[in-house]
Structure formats: C-alpha cells, structure tokens
Amino acid sequence: MEFTAKQIAQFVQGSIEGNENETINTFARIEEAPKGAISFLASEKYAHHLQTTAASIVLIDENITADRPAETTFIRVKNARDCVARLLQLYESMKPKPQGIDTLAFVSPKAKIGQNVYIGAFAYIGDGVEIGDGTQIHPHATIMNNTHIGQNAIVYPNATVYHNCRIGNNVILHAGCVIGADGFGFAPNEETHEYDKIPQIGIVTIEDNVEVGANTCIDRSTMGSTYIRKGVKLDNLVQIAHNNDIGEHTVMSAQVGIAGSTKVGSWCMFGGQVGISGHITIGDHVWLGAQSGVPSSLESNQQLIGTPPMEQRPYFRSQAIFQRLPDMYRQLNALQKEIEELKKNRD
C-alpha cells in the first residue's frame, strides 16, 4: 500500500513542507528509515537524525525548529506521536484479514461460529462455544467448552481460554496467555497434613476492547466472576488472581501481580513489577511506579512509588537519604565517641 504526503496530511490535518506527491509504503524509526518510509520527530533531542535519515516523509511537531533535508518532505502537526499512532491504526485496519476454518482445526459440532470467522490449524473449539462475527482464532489456540467470544476478537497462537468464560468484542489475547485457570485456592487439612484444593467454580469475564499480553494469566473466581472491565490493557507476564475486579481503562506493565479479591479502580496505571496484596481496594486514577508494593487500600487520584508506596517527592528524598546512611552511621558513631570522651573528662 502506498500513500502520498497529500493524503497523509489530509488524514492527520497537517501542513506540508516539500513535495506533496512524495509517496511512502512503510514505517520506520528516523535513525534507520530507508527511502519510501515515513517516520516522525517529536523531540528536538533527535533532530540531528534529520541530517542522515533517508525517510521520504517525516511527521514533525509544529514547535520543533529543524532544517528540512532537500529530499525529505515534512508534515507538521500538533502531536507527531499521536499522528503516527493514528496512521498505524489505519494501516493495520487495511490489511486483509484471514477467514475460514482450516481443515486441521477441531470445531465441535455443538459450537456456534459467526460469519467471517478465522480458525487456524490445530485450534480447538469445544462444545457450546460461541464465536462472534469477524473473530480470529489462530493456530493451536484452545477455546474450551461453553466459552463465549464476541465480535472482531483476536486469539493468538497457544492462547488458552478455559470453560464458561466470557470474552467481549474487540478483545486481543496474545500468544500463551491463559484465561480462566483455577485461582490459587487451598486450605490446610490438619488430619492429613496436606492442603485441600478449594474448587474454583466461577469464571472470568473480559469486557470489550481489552488487550491481554503474552503469557499473562487471569484466574477464574472461586464463585461468581473475575472481571476485567472494558478498555483494560495488560502487558506480558501479568498475574491477575481470582475474584479480582480490574476497573475500566486501567493499564499494567509487565510482571505486575495482583493477589485475590482485590478491586482496582478505573484509569489506573501500574509500572513494571508492581505487587498488590489481596482483599484491598485501589481507587480510581492511581499511578504506581515500578516495583511498588501495596499492602493496604489506596484512595483515588494519587501518584505513588515504593514499598509501602508514598508520594514521589518524599520517596526520592528518602532514597537520597538512604544512600547517605553509611556516612551518617559513621558520623553518628564519631559523635557518640566524642560525647563519651566529654563525659569522662567532665567526671
């Protein structure tokens, strides 16, 4: 697919500097873009790459002052990053989508398959499964009995959705993720000195427009449902335990772990390796920095970091003091010795 500078400028509502008929057929980073590629510049820190880039078109923020290479066309916009995102979405939407059921896939005769659905080789579709129109089930994916998947969802290879789960429209499940495995429920048995398994008879409900990263796990509830509300975005290797309720449009980076029966509000942002205790409530619009540990409930509209989490400015001040502790300890010992000497001399 080829696009001209004029077409792109009209789509992103930008102004052209250079050849409006310049064409591109791919995207690339500015430092490695070849001829025929479009790139972007959203920070003057990277403006020096303009001297060496071969990109045919560069989206550039209006407030950046930079000389345009003779063979490069600029499209000036208010926010180049946002415009690139919109162009990538357009590009992705224009790709042809696979359709049809591969002869090597297993589809139960008791399953209900919508129109324009793709089911790849060696995928498994169990009894009572319902798959909505336009959904793609890629090779080796497993959809177990009585699960419902909405329209235009994508289930990538080796993703597994356990029985009875509910997956909404436009959901993306990346490779290797597991939806609906048993929650971690065990009770110690004093007679056998073993742990008795507590059956997990609930389900997982994933609402519309959710994306779940590769090898992320969302456990089914003991009873009722674990909920992932609409618009949630989960990175790779995230663990959502049983009976959790993750609020709308919350995003989590890799290796976040949330213990069971925790409610997370809407529009929260959790950095990598954040750990959250069970049976607590996190309010709306809570931002947690990477590796924060949360042992108790948090109110809405906070930006926190650390274990236990605190506001960013006190946290970084505390870290600065922590680095000075060895020197402070030596100074304290020296002062203590001086005080003891003064006491001796006084006596």
Residue, then its C-alpha position, 0 to 999 in steps of 0.5 A: m500500500e502506498f500513500t502520498a504526503k497529500q493524503i497523509a496530511q489530509f488524514v492527520q490535518g497537517s501542513i506540508e513542507g516539500n513535495e506533496n506527491e512524495t509517496i511512502n509504503t512503510f514505517a520506520r524509526i528516523e535513525e534507520a528509515p530507508k527511502g519510501a518510509i515515513s517516520f516522525l520527530a517529536s523531540e528536538k533531542y533527535a533532530h540531528h537524525l534529520q541530517t542522515t535519515a533517508a525517510s521520504i516523509v517525516l511527521i514533525d511537531e509544529n514547535i520543533t525548529a529543524d532544517r528540512p533535508a532537500e529530499t525529505t518532505f515534512i508534515r507538521v502537526k500538533n502531536a507527531r506521536d499521536c499522528v503516527a499512532r493514528l496512521l498505524q491504526l489505519y494501516e493495520s485496519m487495511k490489511p486483509k484479514p484471514q477467514g475460514i476454518d482450516t481443515l486441521a482445526f477441531v470445531s465441535p459440532k455443538a459450537k456456534i461460529g459467526q460469519n467471517v470467522y478465522i480458525g487456524a490449524f490445530a485450534y480447538i473449539g469445544d462444545g457450546v462455544e460461541i464465536g462472534d462475527g469477524t473473530q480470529i482464532h489462530p493456530h493451536a489456540t484452545i477455546m474450551n467448552n461453553t466459552h463465549i467470544g464476541q465480535n472482531a476478537i483476536v486469539y493468538p497462537n497457544a492462547t488458552v481460554y478455559h470453560n464458561c468464560r466470557i470474552g467481549n468484542n474487540v478483545i486481543l489475547h496474545a500468544g500463551c496467555v491463559i484465561g480462566a485457570d483455577g485461582f490459587g485456592f487451598a486450605p490446610n487439612e490438619e488430619t492429613h497434613e496436606y492442603d485441600k484444593i478449594p474448587q474454583i467454580g466461577i469464571v472470568t469475564i473480559e469486557d470489550n476492547v481489552e488487550v491481554g499480553a503474552n503469557t499473562c494469566i487471569d484466574r477464574s473466581t472461586m464463585g461468581s466472576t473475575y472481571i476485567r472491565k472494558g478498555v483494560k490493557l495488560d502487558n506480558l507476564v501479568q498475574i491477575a488472581h481470582n475474584n479480582d475486579i480490574g476497573e475500566h481503562t486501567v493499564m499494567s506493565a509487565q510482571v505486575g501481580i495482583a493477589g485475590s479479591t482485590k478491586v482496582g479502580s478505573w484509569c489506573m496505571f501500574g509500572g513494571q513489577v508492581g505487587i498488590s496484596g489481596h482483599i484491598t481496594i485501589g481507587d480510581h486514577v492511581w499511578l504506581g511506579a515500578q516495583s511498588g508494593v501495596p499492602s493496604s487500600l489506596e484512595s483515588n487520584q494519587q501518584l505513588i512509588g515504593t514499598p509501602p508506596m508514598e508520594q514521589r517527592p518524599y520517596f526520592r528524598s528518602q532514597a537520597i537519604f538512604q544512600r547517605l546512611p553509611d556516612m551518617y552511621r559513621q558520623l553518628n558513631a564519631l559523635q557518640k565517641e566524642i560525647e563519651e570522651l566529654k563525659k569522662n573528662r567532665d567526671 
